[in-house]
Each structure stands twice: as C-alpha cells, then as structure tokens.
C-alpha cells in the first residue's frame, strides 16, 4: 500500500488498483474507495464498513461473478 501526497492510500496488484481516503461529508466521516481506472467510487459510513467485517470470503467471491452488477 502506498500513500499519495494528498493522504489517499493506494492498494494495487496486477489486476486492480483502488484509492482509499477518509472524507468529511455533511453527514459525518466516510471512507471513500475509488477505482480511478474504471471510474467507480463509493463512500461508506462506519456501520457499512463494520458490516463488511461480518461477511465471509465467499460473499466477496460471489461479488466477482458479476463485478459490475447484474446485466453487465
């Protein structure tokens, strides 16, 4: 993981690259995860992030069967 000068962290391998940063919104802090190459971005609050920790690896493996959503 590398950190950019603006505070974003970069997580990458030979298949993907995302940036991760903490952002302040009018509804509080969020973790922003962005895929600059693909143009996708999501902001998650603490509860949404915590709910990720409840999931098994199999859940994430199923996400990869249709990584861009149903119909893509």
FENRA-V899974 format. One record per pair of residues at least 24 apart in sequence whose ideal C-beta (glycine too) atoms are under 7 Angstrom apart, sorted by sequence separation. I is the first residue (numbers start at 0). J is the second residue. D is the distance in whole Angstrom. If there is no record, write none. Layout:
# FENRA-V899974
i=[I I]
j=[J J]
d=[D D]
This chain:
# FENRA-V899974
none
